[in-house]
Amino acid sequence: MSPNKTNLPTKVCPTCGRPFTWHRRWRLTWDQIVYCSERCRRSKRKHS
Ligand SMILES: [Zn+2]
């Protein structure tokens, strides 16, 4: 195991491609969080 000073889970935002770390405001909805921010969630690209 690699030492992690925060030990918080992270995800990668599919809109901006940046990794983001768990935030307290997501403590109840983390499993549903896909985008790092409301802006990214709204600007999600539609490829079809
Ligand atoms: Zn993002």
mmCIF file of the protein (N, C-alpha, C, O) and its ligand, coordinates in Angstrom:
data_MODEL
# 
_entry.id   MODEL 
# 
loop_
_entity.id 
_entity.type 
_entity.pdbx_number_of_molecules 
1 polymer     1 
2 non-polymer 1 
# 
_entity_poly.entity_id                      1 
_entity_poly.type                           'polypeptide(L)' 
_entity_poly.nstd_linkage                   no 
_entity_poly.nstd_monomer                   no 
_entity_poly.pdbx_seq_one_letter_code       MSPNKTNLPTKVCPTCGRPFTWHRRWRLTWDQIVYCSERCRRSKRKHS 
_entity_poly.pdbx_seq_one_letter_code_can   MSPNKTNLPTKVCPTCGRPFTWHRRWRLTWDQIVYCSERCRRSKRKHS 
_entity_poly.pdbx_strand_id                 A 
# 
loop_
_entity_poly_seq.entity_id 
_entity_poly_seq.num 
_entity_poly_seq.mon_id 
_entity_poly_seq.hetero 
1 1  MET n 
1 2  SER n 
1 3  PRO n 
1 4  ASN n 
1 5  LYS n 
1 6  THR n 
1 7  ASN n 
1 8  LEU n 
1 9  PRO n 
1 10 THR n 
1 11 LYS n 
1 12 VAL n 
1 13 CYS n 
1 14 PRO n 
1 15 THR n 
1 16 CYS n 
1 17 GLY n 
1 18 ARG n 
1 19 PRO n 
1 20 PHE n 
1 21 THR n 
1 22 TRP n 
1 23 HIS n 
1 24 ARG n 
1 25 ARG n 
1 26 TRP n 
1 27 ARG n 
1 28 LEU n 
1 29 THR n 
1 30 TRP n 
1 31 ASP n 
1 32 GLN n 
1 33 ILE n 
1 34 VAL n 
1 35 TYR n 
1 36 CYS n 
1 37 SER n 
1 38 GLU n 
1 39 ARG n 
1 40 CYS n 
1 41 ARG n 
1 42 ARG n 
1 43 SER n 
1 44 LYS n 
1 45 ARG n 
1 46 LYS n 
1 47 HIS n 
1 48 SER n 
# 
loop_
_struct_asym.id 
_struct_asym.entity_id 
A 1 
B 2 
# 
loop_
_chem_comp.id 
_chem_comp.type 
_chem_comp.mon_nstd_flag 
ARG 'L-peptide linking' y 
ASN 'L-peptide linking' y 
ASP 'L-peptide linking' y 
CYS 'L-peptide linking' y 
GLN 'L-peptide linking' y 
GLU 'L-peptide linking' y 
GLY 'peptide linking'   y 
HIS 'L-peptide linking' y 
ILE 'L-peptide linking' y 
LEU 'L-peptide linking' y 
LYS 'L-peptide linking' y 
MET 'L-peptide linking' y 
PHE 'L-peptide linking' y 
PRO 'L-peptide linking' y 
SER 'L-peptide linking' y 
THR 'L-peptide linking' y 
TRP 'L-peptide linking' y 
TYR 'L-peptide linking' y 
VAL 'L-peptide linking' y 
ZN  non-polymer         . 
# 
_pdbx_entity_nonpoly.entity_id   2 
_pdbx_entity_nonpoly.name        ? 
_pdbx_entity_nonpoly.comp_id     ZN 
# 
_pdbx_nonpoly_scheme.asym_id         B 
_pdbx_nonpoly_scheme.entity_id       2 
_pdbx_nonpoly_scheme.mon_id          ZN 
_pdbx_nonpoly_scheme.ndb_seq_num     1 
_pdbx_nonpoly_scheme.pdb_seq_num     101 
_pdbx_nonpoly_scheme.auth_seq_num    101 
_pdbx_nonpoly_scheme.pdb_mon_id      ZN 
_pdbx_nonpoly_scheme.auth_mon_id     ZN 
_pdbx_nonpoly_scheme.pdb_strand_id   A 
_pdbx_nonpoly_scheme.pdb_ins_code    . 
# 
loop_
_atom_site.group_PDB 
_atom_site.id 
_atom_site.type_symbol 
_atom_site.label_atom_id 
_atom_site.label_alt_id 
_atom_site.label_comp_id 
_atom_site.label_asym_id 
_atom_site.label_entity_id 
_atom_site.label_seq_id 
_atom_site.pdbx_PDB_ins_code 
_atom_site.Cartn_x 
_atom_site.Cartn_y 
_atom_site.Cartn_z 
_atom_site.occupancy 
_atom_site.B_iso_or_equiv 
_atom_site.pdbx_formal_charge 
_atom_site.auth_seq_id 
_atom_site.auth_comp_id 
_atom_site.auth_asym_id 
_atom_site.auth_atom_id 
_atom_site.pdbx_PDB_model_num 
ATOM   1   N  N  . MET A 1 1  ? 0.843   -1.202 0.000   1.00 0.00 ? 1   MET A N  1 
ATOM   2   C  CA . MET A 1 1  ? 0.000   0.000  0.000   1.00 0.00 ? 1   MET A CA 1 
ATOM   3   C  C  . MET A 1 1  ? 0.874   1.246  0.000   1.00 0.00 ? 1   MET A C  1 
ATOM   4   O  O  . MET A 1 1  ? 1.856   1.331  0.737   1.00 0.00 ? 1   MET A O  1 
ATOM   5   N  N  . SER A 1 2  ? 0.514   2.181  -0.813  1.00 0.00 ? 2   SER A N  1 
ATOM   6   C  CA . SER A 1 2  ? 1.247   3.438  -0.829  1.00 0.00 ? 2   SER A CA 1 
ATOM   7   C  C  . SER A 1 2  ? 0.638   4.399  0.176   1.00 0.00 ? 2   SER A C  1 
ATOM   8   O  O  . SER A 1 2  ? -0.584  4.498  0.289   1.00 0.00 ? 2   SER A O  1 
ATOM   9   N  N  . PRO A 1 3  ? 1.469   5.090  0.886   1.00 0.00 ? 3   PRO A N  1 
ATOM   10  C  CA . PRO A 1 3  ? 0.953   6.021  1.891   1.00 0.00 ? 3   PRO A CA 1 
ATOM   11  C  C  . PRO A 1 3  ? 0.161   7.149  1.262   1.00 0.00 ? 3   PRO A C  1 
ATOM   12  O  O  . PRO A 1 3  ? 0.596   7.777  0.297   1.00 0.00 ? 3   PRO A O  1 
ATOM   13  N  N  . ASN A 1 4  ? -0.975  7.385  1.812   1.00 0.00 ? 4   ASN A N  1 
ATOM   14  C  CA . ASN A 1 4  ? -1.832  8.450  1.300   1.00 0.00 ? 4   ASN A CA 1 
ATOM   15  C  C  . ASN A 1 4  ? -2.205  9.347  2.476   1.00 0.00 ? 4   ASN A C  1 
ATOM   16  O  O  . ASN A 1 4  ? -2.833  8.900  3.436   1.00 0.00 ? 4   ASN A O  1 
ATOM   17  N  N  . LYS A 1 5  ? -1.821  10.584 2.393   1.00 0.00 ? 5   LYS A N  1 
ATOM   18  C  CA . LYS A 1 5  ? -2.000  11.455 3.548   1.00 0.00 ? 5   LYS A CA 1 
ATOM   19  C  C  . LYS A 1 5  ? -3.462  11.762 3.839   1.00 0.00 ? 5   LYS A C  1 
ATOM   20  O  O  . LYS A 1 5  ? -3.840  12.071 4.969   1.00 0.00 ? 5   LYS A O  1 
ATOM   21  N  N  . THR A 1 6  ? -4.269  11.671 2.794   1.00 0.00 ? 6   THR A N  1 
ATOM   22  C  CA . THR A 1 6  ? -5.679  11.960 3.007   1.00 0.00 ? 6   THR A CA 1 
ATOM   23  C  C  . THR A 1 6  ? -6.497  10.691 3.097   1.00 0.00 ? 6   THR A C  1 
ATOM   24  O  O  . THR A 1 6  ? -7.462  10.616 3.856   1.00 0.00 ? 6   THR A O  1 
ATOM   25  N  N  . ASN A 1 7  ? -6.106  9.687  2.314   1.00 0.00 ? 7   ASN A N  1 
ATOM   26  C  CA . ASN A 1 7  ? -6.804  8.418  2.322   1.00 0.00 ? 7   ASN A CA 1 
ATOM   27  C  C  . ASN A 1 7  ? -8.250  8.558  1.867   1.00 0.00 ? 7   ASN A C  1 
ATOM   28  O  O  . ASN A 1 7  ? -9.112  7.758  2.231   1.00 0.00 ? 7   ASN A O  1 
ATOM   29  N  N  . LEU A 1 8  ? -8.498  9.587  1.067   1.00 0.00 ? 8   LEU A N  1 
ATOM   30  C  CA . LEU A 1 8  ? -9.840  9.794  0.562   1.00 0.00 ? 8   LEU A CA 1 
ATOM   31  C  C  . LEU A 1 8  ? -9.969  9.202  -0.839  1.00 0.00 ? 8   LEU A C  1 
ATOM   32  O  O  . LEU A 1 8  ? -8.992  9.162  -1.588  1.00 0.00 ? 8   LEU A O  1 
ATOM   33  N  N  . PRO A 1 9  ? -11.147 8.749  -1.192  1.00 0.00 ? 9   PRO A N  1 
ATOM   34  C  CA . PRO A 1 9  ? -11.352 8.197  -2.525  1.00 0.00 ? 9   PRO A CA 1 
ATOM   35  C  C  . PRO A 1 9  ? -11.312 9.290  -3.581  1.00 0.00 ? 9   PRO A C  1 
ATOM   36  O  O  . PRO A 1 9  ? -11.613 10.452 -3.305  1.00 0.00 ? 9   PRO A O  1 
ATOM   37  N  N  . THR A 1 10 ? -10.941 8.906  -4.773  1.00 0.00 ? 10  THR A N  1 
ATOM   38  C  CA . THR A 1 10 ? -10.893 9.858  -5.878  1.00 0.00 ? 10  THR A CA 1 
ATOM   39  C  C  . THR A 1 10 ? -11.594 9.283  -7.100  1.00 0.00 ? 10  THR A C  1 
ATOM   40  O  O  . THR A 1 10 ? -11.752 8.071  -7.244  1.00 0.00 ? 10  THR A O  1 
ATOM   41  N  N  . LYS A 1 11 ? -12.000 10.174 -7.955  1.00 0.00 ? 11  LYS A N  1 
ATOM   42  C  CA . LYS A 1 11 ? -12.578 9.792  -9.241  1.00 0.00 ? 11  LYS A CA 1 
ATOM   43  C  C  . LYS A 1 11 ? -12.018 10.718 -10.299 1.00 0.00 ? 11  LYS A C  1 
ATOM   44  O  O  . LYS A 1 11 ? -11.437 11.757 -9.986  1.00 0.00 ? 11  LYS A O  1 
ATOM   45  N  N  . VAL A 1 12 ? -12.195 10.336 -11.555 1.00 0.00 ? 12  VAL A N  1 
ATOM   46  C  CA . VAL A 1 12 ? -11.751 11.187 -12.652 1.00 0.00 ? 12  VAL A CA 1 
ATOM   47  C  C  . VAL A 1 12 ? -12.976 11.718 -13.377 1.00 0.00 ? 12  VAL A C  1 
ATOM   48  O  O  . VAL A 1 12 ? -13.839 10.958 -13.815 1.00 0.00 ? 12  VAL A O  1 
ATOM   49  N  N  . CYS A 1 13 ? -13.032 13.024 -13.492 1.00 0.00 ? 13  CYS A N  1 
ATOM   50  C  CA . CYS A 1 13 ? -14.155 13.662 -14.150 1.00 0.00 ? 13  CYS A CA 1 
ATOM   51  C  C  . CYS A 1 13 ? -14.093 13.413 -15.657 1.00 0.00 ? 13  CYS A C  1 
ATOM   52  O  O  . CYS A 1 13 ? -13.081 13.725 -16.285 1.00 0.00 ? 13  CYS A O  1 
ATOM   53  N  N  . PRO A 1 14 ? -15.144 12.863 -16.246 1.00 0.00 ? 14  PRO A N  1 
ATOM   54  C  CA . PRO A 1 14 ? -15.131 12.572 -17.680 1.00 0.00 ? 14  PRO A CA 1 
ATOM   55  C  C  . PRO A 1 14 ? -15.227 13.820 -18.545 1.00 0.00 ? 14  PRO A C  1 
ATOM   56  O  O  . PRO A 1 14 ? -14.954 13.756 -19.744 1.00 0.00 ? 14  PRO A O  1 
ATOM   57  N  N  . THR A 1 15 ? -15.603 14.941 -17.970 1.00 0.00 ? 15  THR A N  1 
ATOM   58  C  CA . THR A 1 15 ? -15.721 16.171 -18.752 1.00 0.00 ? 15  THR A CA 1 
ATOM   59  C  C  . THR A 1 15 ? -14.378 16.872 -18.873 1.00 0.00 ? 15  THR A C  1 
ATOM   60  O  O  . THR A 1 15 ? -13.934 17.179 -19.980 1.00 0.00 ? 15  THR A O  1 
ATOM   61  N  N  . CYS A 1 16 ? -13.731 17.127 -17.747 1.00 0.00 ? 16  CYS A N  1 
ATOM   62  C  CA . CYS A 1 16 ? -12.464 17.863 -17.789 1.00 0.00 ? 16  CYS A CA 1 
ATOM   63  C  C  . CYS A 1 16 ? -11.257 16.934 -17.680 1.00 0.00 ? 16  CYS A C  1 
ATOM   64  O  O  . CYS A 1 16 ? -10.119 17.361 -17.876 1.00 0.00 ? 16  CYS A O  1 
ATOM   65  N  N  . GLY A 1 17 ? -11.508 15.667 -17.367 1.00 0.00 ? 17  GLY A N  1 
ATOM   66  C  CA . GLY A 1 17 ? -10.426 14.697 -17.318 1.00 0.00 ? 17  GLY A CA 1 
ATOM   67  C  C  . GLY A 1 17 ? -9.542  14.811 -16.091 1.00 0.00 ? 17  GLY A C  1 
ATOM   68  O  O  . GLY A 1 17 ? -8.494  14.169 -16.015 1.00 0.00 ? 17  GLY A O  1 
ATOM   69  N  N  . ARG A 1 18 ? -9.952  15.614 -15.143 1.00 0.00 ? 18  ARG A N  1 
ATOM   70  C  CA . ARG A 1 18 ? -9.142  15.800 -13.945 1.00 0.00 ? 18  ARG A CA 1 
ATOM   71  C  C  . ARG A 1 18 ? -9.619  14.891 -12.827 1.00 0.00 ? 18  ARG A C  1 
ATOM   72  O  O  . ARG A 1 18 ? -10.817 14.655 -12.672 1.00 0.00 ? 18  ARG A O  1 
ATOM   73  N  N  . PRO A 1 19 ? -8.677  14.387 -12.053 1.00 0.00 ? 19  PRO A N  1 
ATOM   74  C  CA . PRO A 1 19 ? -9.063  13.632 -10.876 1.00 0.00 ? 19  PRO A CA 1 
ATOM   75  C  C  . PRO A 1 19 ? -9.575  14.575 -9.796  1.00 0.00 ? 19  PRO A C  1 
ATOM   76  O  O  . PRO A 1 19 ? -9.056  15.677 -9.624  1.00 0.00 ? 19  PRO A O  1 
ATOM   77  N  N  . PHE A 1 20 ? -10.571 14.145 -9.093  1.00 0.00 ? 20  PHE A N  1 
ATOM   78  C  CA . PHE A 1 20 ? -11.056 14.937 -7.978  1.00 0.00 ? 20  PHE A CA 1 
ATOM   79  C  C  . PHE A 1 20 ? -11.248 14.037 -6.774  1.00 0.00 ? 20  PHE A C  1 
ATOM   80  O  O  . PHE A 1 20 ? -11.475 12.833 -6.892  1.00 0.00 ? 20  PHE A O  1 
ATOM   81  N  N  . THR A 1 21 ? -11.151 14.650 -5.637  1.00 0.00 ? 21  THR A N  1 
ATOM   82  C  CA . THR A 1 21 ? -11.149 13.905 -4.388  1.00 0.00 ? 21  THR A CA 1 
ATOM   83  C  C  . THR A 1 21 ? -12.476 14.074 -3.663  1.00 0.00 ? 21  THR A C  1 
ATOM   84  O  O  . THR A 1 21 ? -13.152 15.098 -3.764  1.00 0.00 ? 21  THR A O  1 
ATOM   85  N  N  . TRP A 1 22 ? -12.804 13.053 -2.952  1.00 0.00 ? 22  TRP A N  1 
ATOM   86  C  CA . TRP A 1 22 ? -14.013 13.065 -2.131  1.00 0.00 ? 22  TRP A CA 1 
ATOM   87  C  C  . TRP A 1 22 ? -14.114 14.362 -1.326  1.00 0.00 ? 22  TRP A C  1 
ATOM   88  O  O  . TRP A 1 22 ? -13.135 14.859 -0.768  1.00 0.00 ? 22  TRP A O  1 
ATOM   89  N  N  . HIS A 1 23 ? -15.312 14.874 -1.293  1.00 0.00 ? 23  HIS A N  1 
ATOM   90  C  CA . HIS A 1 23 ? -15.547 16.072 -0.508  1.00 0.00 ? 23  HIS A CA 1 
ATOM   91  C  C  . HIS A 1 23 ? -16.702 15.803 0.445   1.00 0.00 ? 23  HIS A C  1 
ATOM   92  O  O  . HIS A 1 23 ? -17.596 15.001 0.177   1.00 0.00 ? 23  HIS A O  1 
ATOM   93  N  N  . ARG A 1 24 ? -16.643 16.497 1.549   1.00 0.00 ? 24  ARG A N  1 
ATOM   94  C  CA . ARG A 1 24 ? -17.658 16.246 2.573   1.00 0.00 ? 24  ARG A CA 1 
ATOM   95  C  C  . ARG A 1 24 ? -19.087 16.434 2.056   1.00 0.00 ? 24  ARG A C  1 
ATOM   96  O  O  . ARG A 1 24 ? -20.021 15.763 2.497   1.00 0.00 ? 24  ARG A O  1 
ATOM   97  N  N  . ARG A 1 25 ? -19.226 17.359 1.116   1.00 0.00 ? 25  ARG A N  1 
ATOM   98  C  CA . ARG A 1 25 ? -20.577 17.609 0.623   1.00 0.00 ? 25  ARG A CA 1 
ATOM   99  C  C  . ARG A 1 25 ? -21.117 16.446 -0.198  1.00 0.00 ? 25  ARG A C  1 
ATOM   100 O  O  . ARG A 1 25 ? -22.311 16.370 -0.487  1.00 0.00 ? 25  ARG A O  1 
ATOM   101 N  N  . TRP A 1 26 ? -20.208 15.538 -0.569  1.00 0.00 ? 26  TRP A N  1 
ATOM   102 C  CA . TRP A 1 26 ? -20.628 14.366 -1.342  1.00 0.00 ? 26  TRP A CA 1 
ATOM   103 C  C  . TRP A 1 26 ? -20.746 13.132 -0.471  1.00 0.00 ? 26  TRP A C  1 
ATOM   104 O  O  . TRP A 1 26 ? -20.922 12.024 -0.979  1.00 0.00 ? 26  TRP A O  1 
ATOM   105 N  N  . ARG A 1 27 ? -20.652 13.309 0.811   1.00 0.00 ? 27  ARG A N  1 
ATOM   106 C  CA . ARG A 1 27 ? -20.584 12.139 1.678   1.00 0.00 ? 27  ARG A CA 1 
ATOM   107 C  C  . ARG A 1 27 ? -21.809 11.233 1.543   1.00 0.00 ? 27  ARG A C  1 
ATOM   108 O  O  . ARG A 1 27 ? -21.728 10.029 1.786   1.00 0.00 ? 27  ARG A O  1 
ATOM   109 N  N  . LEU A 1 28 ? -22.935 11.816 1.156   1.00 0.00 ? 28  LEU A N  1 
ATOM   110 C  CA . LEU A 1 28 ? -24.140 11.013 1.018   1.00 0.00 ? 28  LEU A CA 1 
ATOM   111 C  C  . LEU A 1 28 ? -24.377 10.550 -0.407  1.00 0.00 ? 28  LEU A C  1 
ATOM   112 O  O  . LEU A 1 28 ? -25.146 9.619  -0.647  1.00 0.00 ? 28  LEU A O  1 
ATOM   113 N  N  . THR A 1 29 ? -23.713 11.203 -1.352  1.00 0.00 ? 29  THR A N  1 
ATOM   114 C  CA . THR A 1 29 ? -24.006 10.932 -2.756  1.00 0.00 ? 29  THR A CA 1 
ATOM   115 C  C  . THR A 1 29 ? -22.780 10.525 -3.557  1.00 0.00 ? 29  THR A C  1 
ATOM   116 O  O  . THR A 1 29 ? -22.820 10.483 -4.787  1.00 0.00 ? 29  THR A O  1 
ATOM   117 N  N  . TRP A 1 30 ? -21.705 10.229 -2.868  1.00 0.00 ? 30  TRP A N  1 
ATOM   118 C  CA . TRP A 1 30 ? -20.439 9.945  -3.564  1.00 0.00 ? 30  TRP A CA 1 
ATOM   119 C  C  . TRP A 1 30 ? -20.595 8.860  -4.629  1.00 0.00 ? 30  TRP A C  1 
ATOM   120 O  O  . TRP A 1 30 ? -20.016 8.969  -5.710  1.00 0.00 ? 30  TRP A O  1 
ATOM   121 N  N  . ASP A 1 31 ? -21.357 7.834  -4.339  1.00 0.00 ? 31  ASP A N  1 
ATOM   122 C  CA . ASP A 1 31 ? -21.515 6.746  -5.300  1.00 0.00 ? 31  ASP A CA 1 
ATOM   123 C  C  . ASP A 1 31 ? -22.181 7.221  -6.583  1.00 0.00 ? 31  ASP A C  1 
ATOM   124 O  O  . ASP A 1 31 ? -22.031 6.604  -7.637  1.00 0.00 ? 31  ASP A O  1 
ATOM   125 N  N  . GLN A 1 32 ? -22.908 8.307  -6.486  1.00 0.00 ? 32  GLN A N  1 
ATOM   126 C  CA . GLN A 1 32 ? -23.620 8.821  -7.661  1.00 0.00 ? 32  GLN A CA 1 
ATOM   127 C  C  . GLN A 1 32 ? -22.856 9.934  -8.353  1.00 0.00 ? 32  GLN A C  1 
ATOM   128 O  O  . GLN A 1 32 ? -23.213 10.348 -9.455  1.00 0.00 ? 32  GLN A O  1 
ATOM   129 N  N  . ILE A 1 33 ? -21.810 10.415 -7.709  1.00 0.00 ? 33  ILE A N  1 
ATOM   130 C  CA . ILE A 1 33 ? -21.055 11.524 -8.283  1.00 0.00 ? 33  ILE A CA 1 
ATOM   131 C  C  . ILE A 1 33 ? -20.212 11.035 -9.457  1.00 0.00 ? 33  ILE A C  1 
ATOM   132 O  O  . ILE A 1 33 ? -19.461 10.066 -9.344  1.00 0.00 ? 33  ILE A O  1 
ATOM   133 N  N  . VAL A 1 34 ? -20.351 11.721 -10.573 1.00 0.00 ? 34  VAL A N  1 
ATOM   134 C  CA . VAL A 1 34 ? -19.568 11.374 -11.754 1.00 0.00 ? 34  VAL A CA 1 
ATOM   135 C  C  . VAL A 1 34 ? -18.672 12.532 -12.158 1.00 0.00 ? 34  VAL A C  1 
ATOM   136 O  O  . VAL A 1 34 ? -17.526 12.326 -12.558 1.00 0.00 ? 34  VAL A O  1 
ATOM   137 N  N  . TYR A 1 35 ? -19.187 13.740 -12.054 1.00 0.00 ? 35  TYR A N  1 
ATOM   138 C  CA . TYR A 1 35 ? -18.450 14.923 -12.483 1.00 0.00 ? 35  TYR A CA 1 
ATOM   139 C  C  . TYR A 1 35 ? -17.919 15.687 -11.283 1.00 0.00 ? 35  TYR A C  1 
ATOM   140 O  O  . TYR A 1 35 ? -18.480 15.629 -10.189 1.00 0.00 ? 35  TYR A O  1 
ATOM   141 N  N  . CYS A 1 36 ? -16.820 16.409 -11.511 1.00 0.00 ? 36  CYS A N  1 
ATOM   142 C  CA . CYS A 1 36 ? -16.154 17.079 -10.400 1.00 0.00 ? 36  CYS A CA 1 
ATOM   143 C  C  . CYS A 1 36 ? -16.924 18.294 -9.919  1.00 0.00 ? 36  CYS A C  1 
ATOM   144 O  O  . CYS A 1 36 ? -16.744 18.740 -8.786  1.00 0.00 ? 36  CYS A O  1 
ATOM   145 N  N  . SER A 1 37 ? -17.776 18.825 -10.769 1.00 0.00 ? 37  SER A N  1 
ATOM   146 C  CA . SER A 1 37 ? -18.468 20.039 -10.388 1.00 0.00 ? 37  SER A CA 1 
ATOM   147 C  C  . SER A 1 37 ? -19.773 20.157 -11.163 1.00 0.00 ? 37  SER A C  1 
ATOM   148 O  O  . SER A 1 37 ? -20.011 19.450 -12.142 1.00 0.00 ? 37  SER A O  1 
ATOM   149 N  N  . GLU A 1 38 ? -20.592 21.061 -10.698 1.00 0.00 ? 38  GLU A N  1 
ATOM   150 C  CA . GLU A 1 38 ? -21.859 21.295 -11.380 1.00 0.00 ? 38  GLU A CA 1 
ATOM   151 C  C  . GLU A 1 38 ? -21.613 21.765 -12.814 1.00 0.00 ? 38  GLU A C  1 
ATOM   152 O  O  . GLU A 1 38 ? -22.347 21.413 -13.737 1.00 0.00 ? 38  GLU A O  1 
ATOM   153 N  N  . ARG A 1 39 ? -20.563 22.566 -12.972 1.00 0.00 ? 39  ARG A N  1 
ATOM   154 C  CA . ARG A 1 39 ? -20.250 23.064 -14.308 1.00 0.00 ? 39  ARG A CA 1 
ATOM   155 C  C  . ARG A 1 39 ? -19.943 21.915 -15.259 1.00 0.00 ? 39  ARG A C  1 
ATOM   156 O  O  . ARG A 1 39 ? -20.444 21.877 -16.383 1.00 0.00 ? 39  ARG A O  1 
ATOM   157 N  N  . CYS A 1 40 ? -19.130 20.994 -14.809 1.00 0.00 ? 40  CYS A N  1 
ATOM   158 C  CA . CYS A 1 40 ? -18.786 19.858 -15.657 1.00 0.00 ? 40  CYS A CA 1 
ATOM   159 C  C  . CYS A 1 40 ? -20.004 18.982 -15.903 1.00 0.00 ? 40  CYS A C  1 
ATOM   160 O  O  . CYS A 1 40 ? -20.171 18.432 -16.992 1.00 0.00 ? 40  CYS A O  1 
ATOM   161 N  N  . ARG A 1 41 ? -20.822 18.857 -14.929 1.00 0.00 ? 41  ARG A N  1 
ATOM   162 C  CA . ARG A 1 41 ? -21.996 18.021 -15.110 1.00 0.00 ? 41  ARG A CA 1 
ATOM   163 C  C  . ARG A 1 41 ? -22.918 18.614 -16.179 1.00 0.00 ? 41  ARG A C  1 
ATOM   164 O  O  . ARG A 1 41 ? -23.540 17.897 -16.963 1.00 0.00 ? 41  ARG A O  1 
ATOM   165 N  N  . ARG A 1 42 ? -22.983 19.935 -16.180 1.00 0.00 ? 42  ARG A N  1 
ATOM   166 C  CA . ARG A 1 42 ? -23.860 20.579 -17.155 1.00 0.00 ? 42  ARG A CA 1 
ATOM   167 C  C  . ARG A 1 42 ? -23.256 20.646 -18.535 1.00 0.00 ? 42  ARG A C  1 
ATOM   168 O  O  . ARG A 1 42 ? -23.972 20.697 -19.535 1.00 0.00 ? 42  ARG A O  1 
ATOM   169 N  N  . SER A 1 43 ? -21.931 20.647 -18.589 1.00 0.00 ? 43  SER A N  1 
ATOM   170 C  CA . SER A 1 43 ? -21.267 20.788 -19.879 1.00 0.00 ? 43  SER A CA 1 
ATOM   171 C  C  . SER A 1 43 ? -20.824 19.451 -20.440 1.00 0.00 ? 43  SER A C  1 
ATOM   172 O  O  . SER A 1 43 ? -19.960 19.396 -21.315 1.00 0.00 ? 43  SER A O  1 
ATOM   173 N  N  . LYS A 1 44 ? -21.401 18.393 -19.950 1.00 0.00 ? 44  LYS A N  1 
ATOM   174 C  CA . LYS A 1 44 ? -21.043 17.068 -20.440 1.00 0.00 ? 44  LYS A CA 1 
ATOM   175 C  C  . LYS A 1 44 ? -21.341 16.973 -21.943 1.00 0.00 ? 44  LYS A C  1 
ATOM   176 O  O  . LYS A 1 44 ? -22.370 17.426 -22.445 1.00 0.00 ? 44  LYS A O  1 
ATOM   177 N  N  . ARG A 1 45 ? -20.385 16.362 -22.612 1.00 0.00 ? 45  ARG A N  1 
ATOM   178 C  CA . ARG A 1 45 ? -20.494 16.288 -24.053 1.00 0.00 ? 45  ARG A CA 1 
ATOM   179 C  C  . ARG A 1 45 ? -21.424 15.169 -24.464 1.00 0.00 ? 45  ARG A C  1 
ATOM   180 O  O  . ARG A 1 45 ? -21.518 14.125 -23.818 1.00 0.00 ? 45  ARG A O  1 
ATOM   181 N  N  . LYS A 1 46 ? -22.085 15.420 -25.528 1.00 0.00 ? 46  LYS A N  1 
ATOM   182 C  CA . LYS A 1 46 ? -22.939 14.375 -26.057 1.00 0.00 ? 46  LYS A CA 1 
ATOM   183 C  C  . LYS A 1 46 ? -22.352 13.860 -27.355 1.00 0.00 ? 46  LYS A C  1 
ATOM   184 O  O  . LYS A 1 46 ? -22.419 14.521 -28.391 1.00 0.00 ? 46  LYS A O  1 
ATOM   185 N  N  . HIS A 1 47 ? -21.780 12.682 -27.285 1.00 0.00 ? 47  HIS A N  1 
ATOM   186 C  CA . HIS A 1 47 ? -21.250 12.058 -28.479 1.00 0.00 ? 47  HIS A CA 1 
ATOM   187 C  C  . HIS A 1 47 ? -22.252 11.033 -28.977 1.00 0.00 ? 47  HIS A C  1 
ATOM   188 O  O  . HIS A 1 47 ? -22.514 10.028 -28.317 1.00 0.00 ? 47  HIS A O  1 
ATOM   189 N  N  . SER A 1 48 ? -22.796 11.294 -30.129 1.00 0.00 ? 48  SER A N  1 
ATOM   190 C  CA . SER A 1 48 ? -23.743 10.328 -30.659 1.00 0.00 ? 48  SER A CA 1 
ATOM   191 C  C  . SER A 1 48 ? -23.951 10.511 -32.157 1.00 0.00 ? 48  SER A C  1 
ATOM   192 O  O  . SER A 1 48 ? -24.724 9.773  -32.767 1.00 0.00 ? 48  SER A O  1 
HETATM 193 ZN ZN . ZN  B 2 .  ? -14.670 18.241 -14.257 1.00 0.00 2 101 ZN  A ZN 1 
# 
